[in-house]
Amino acid sequence: METPREIVIHQSANRPHLLLGGDRELVLFAALLSAMLIFALVTWWGVVAGISLWIAAVAVLSRMGRSDPMMRQVYLRHVQYRPFYPAKGSIGRETASIPRRWR
């Protein structure tokens, strides 16, 4: 065996889960919100507002999906990071004092 072993991965196993060009969960959540708006306000302007919300949400989410299909996951991970990680010499040591302007 001179060449390394190759394993073929099907393309559908490597693609992000998109619905109507946008992130699947966000598109379904937008559909749920607009349906709730339509059925909660059973007036003609409630229907117009729900349909316009649906069209705007799908347009924004499909543009976001075209730009970067993993944008939602990247944003959620970015929010979890702290603005400052204090330096430590080892695990059991105390952290250095944090300057007041960094808090």
Buried (B, 14 or more C-beta within 10 A) or exposed (E): EEEEEEEEEEEEEEEEEBBBBBBBEBBEEBBEBBEEBBEEEEEEEBBEBBEEBBEEBBEEBBEBBEEEBEBBEEEEEEEEEEEEEEEEEEEEEEEEEEEEEEE
